[in-house]
Amino acid sequence: MIFIKNFNNNAALVKDKNDKEWVVIGKGIGFGKKPGDLVDETKISRRFIAAEKDNVEMEALAEIAPQTIAIATEVVKLVEPLLNVKFTGYQYLALADHIDFALKRSSKGLDLTEGTTRWSIKKLFPREYDAAQQAVALIEKMAQTKLASGEVVLITYHLLNLDSDETGLHETIKISQLIGQIVEIVQYQYGIELDSDSFNFNRFVTHLRSFMIQHLKKSENRNNDLDPAILELMIAKYPKAYETVERIDKFLQQQAGWQLQPDDKVYLTLHIWRVTHRQINNN
């Protein structure tokens, strides 16, 4: 690969033999290089196509401290196998930028989340939360500093965003908040605390998140051609679950301007029945 320019000592713009441009990440990858120099490819730990589909401004790498680039690279290496995901260039840059800002905040002792938020996110998304905890521990070790406890939640949001590259971080936060409130509605309706470790709880949360992402994207692939008899059957068979769905429908209309379609109500009714009936029978 041929060196084009530096973003910083650990990030550079290069081109391959086909003149395709790449952003490459690696310790000292651009140090002392001049345009036209060969790049030591053994130093490359990450590479991204320079022209991202989201039109990412890779020049922003120049504003991120070289140490942060090294830390972000190690965090990505840690997280990808844990969650079986792959960071895009945009997601890598967003994480690196967040870590850079988090390290600056750490010296000021700023905590941007509340204890209740941490509890809710840990309960709703345990895999991502656990990975975020490991990521924060790695950041603290490499930077030799202590981050605010709320950073685990903020990095969890970044990890949740990995499986939906068309959803922005602020939308991921909105979705997470709405899911937490829907869980509270279900618990209130049934007078129980849902078992967040159960398989059905995980399926319920996953369904809610998928449904909300579709609404945010205004997906045209949503099937609303449901036989009305199926919804009538759900109402008759699971009246309490359907009553809860109606409350959720009103909540989503008020908070997000979304209205549940008949097929949404059918699937949500089934998920609510599944996530509640076993606990009720065991009490």
N, C-alpha and C positions, 0 to 999 in steps of 0.2 A: 504494500500500500504506500501511496505517496502523500506526504504531509502537505496540507494546505494552510492551516492556521491553528493557533492555540485558542482554547477557551480559558484554560488554566493549565498548570503543569500536569494535571491528571485527566484532562479531557481535551480532545483535539478533533478538528475536521480533516478528514483524509478522503482519498479517492482510490478505487481499486483499478485493476487493469482494464476494466470496461468503462472507466470514467464515471462510475457510480459513486456518489458522495455518501460517506458514513460519518457518524459521530462515534468516536471510540473512547473508551474509558480504561484507564490503567495507571498504575503508579509511575509517575515521571514520564508518561507517554509522549508529552510534548516538550519536555525540558530541553532547551538549547536547539530546537529544531528550526529549520528555515524552509520556506516553500520549496517544494521539489525534492526534499530529503526523503529517503526511505524510512519507513516506520518499522520498529522492531515489533513484529506481530506477536512475539511471545509475551509481551507486556500487556497485551489487550485482554481485559477481563470481561468487558461488555462492549457490544457494538449495536448501533441503531441506524437505520436508514435516515439520512438527514432530512428528507422531505416527508415528515409525518403527515398522515391524513388529516390530523386535527390542526395542521399548520402551527405546530409548536415552535416557539421562538427559542431555538437552541442557544442563541446568544446569551440567554439567561444563565447559562452555565458559567459565564465569565463572572457573574455576581456571586456565585457560590464558592465558599472557601474550599481550597484543594483538599483539606482534611475531611470536609464534609462529603466530598465526592467519594473518597476512600471508604468512609463509614457507610454511606448509602449503598455502595457496591457490596460490602460485606453483609449488610442487612438483607439485601435482595437475595444473596446466596443462601442466607439462612431461611428466609421465608418461602421461597419458591418450592423447595421440596416438602416443607411442612404443610402447605396448603394445596400443593399440586397446581400451581399457577405459573404464569409467565408475565413478567412486567414488560409493557411496551415502553418505547422511548418517552412518551408523554407521562406515563405513570412513574417511571424512574425519576424523571425530572421533578415531578410534583412531590415525590417522597424526599428527594435530596433537598429541595427548597424548604420543605416542612422541617426536616432535621436541622437545616442551617438556622432557621428561625427559632426552633426549639432550643438550640444551644445558646442562642443570644438571650432568649427569655430566661434560661436557667439561672443566669447570674443575677436576675432581678427577682427571682422567686415567684414568678407569675404562674398561677394555676387557672386554666381556662374552663375547667369542668367542675361540676359539683359531685359530691359523693354519691348522691342518688343516681346521677347519670352513669357513673362508673358501674354501679350495681346493676342497672338496667342493661347496659351494653354487655357486661360479662354474662348475664343470664340469657340474653337473646342470641348472642353470637360467641359461644365459648371457644370454638376453634380459633377464630380470628383474634379474639381477645388474648388467648394463651400465646399465639404467635407474636402479637404485639408486645406482650410482657417480655418475651425472650428478645425481641428486637430492641426494646428500651434498655434492657440489661446490657446488650452488646454495645449500644451507643454510649452508655455511661462508662463502660469499661474502656472503650477506645478513646473517648474524649476526656476521660478522667474527670468527670463531673457528675452531679446529681440532677436529674430532670424532675420536674413537677410530676406528681402522681397522675395527674390528668392527661399526661402525654400518652399513656397507654390507650386511653379512649380515642384520642385524636389519630393515632397511628392505626387503631382498629378500623376507623372510618376509611383510611386509605386502603387497607387490605380488603375491606368489603367492596371497595370500588373496582377491584381488579377483575371481577367477572362481568363487569358491565362497562366497557370502554366508551360507551356513548352517554354515560351518566356522570355528571359532574360531582365533585366532592360535596358541594352544598346540597345537592339533591339526595346524595347518599345519607347525609345527616338528617334531612327532612324525612326520608323513608324510615330511618331507624327510630326517630321520635314518634312517628305515626304508628309503627308496629308496637312500640312500647305501650302506647295509649290504648291500642286495640286489645292487647293482652290484658290490660287493666279492666277494660269493659267486660271481657269474657269472665275474668275472675270475680268481678262485682256481680254479674248476672247469676253466676252459679254459687257464689259464696265460698269459693275454694281458692287455693293458691296452686297454680299449675306447676307440674313437675318439669322444670326446665331441662332435666337430664334425659327425659323420655324421648323415644324415637318420634312419637306423634307430635310432640311439641316442636321438635326440629322441623318436621314436615310442614307444620302449620306456619311457622315463621318463614320458611323457605317459600311457601306458596304466597304468603302475603307480600314478600319482597318481590317476587317475580311479577305478581299482579300489579304492584305499584310502579315498577319499572316500565311495564307495558303502558300504563296510563301516562307516565312522564314522557315517554317516547311517542305517545299518541299512535300506538301501533295499529295498523290497518288489518293486521292478521288475526285480530281477536274475533272469535266465532260467537256471534249472537243469535245464530239460527237454532236455538234450543227448542225442543218440543215442549210446549207449555205444561204438558202432563207430567213431565219429570219434576218440574218445580213444585207442582201441586202435590206430587208424591212426597217430596222432601218436607213440605209444610205439614202434611198429615203424619208422616213417620217421625219427624224430629221437630216438634213444635217449639220447644224451648231453644234449640239451636237456631231455628229460623228467626225466632223473636230477637235473639242476640244479633243475628245478621242484620235485621232491620235497624237495630240501634247503631250498628257499625256503619250502615249505609247513611244514616242521618249525620253521624259524626264526620264521615269523609266528605259529605256534601258541604258541611259547615267549615271544615278545616282546609280542604283542598279543592273543593268544587268538583269532586268526582261523584258520579252516580253509578251504583252497582247495576250491571246488566243481569238478566235472568240466569245466564250461565255462571256469572260470578257468584251469585247467591247460592246456586246449587253446590258448587265446589266448596264454598266457604262454610255452608251448613254442614257438609260432610266432615270437613276438617275440624270444626268446632265440636261436633258430636264425638269424633275420635279422640280429641285431645282432652275431653272432659269425662266421658262416660266411665272409663276404667277407674279413674280416681274416685268418682262418686260411688261406684260399686264396691270399692275397697274400703270406703269410710264406714 
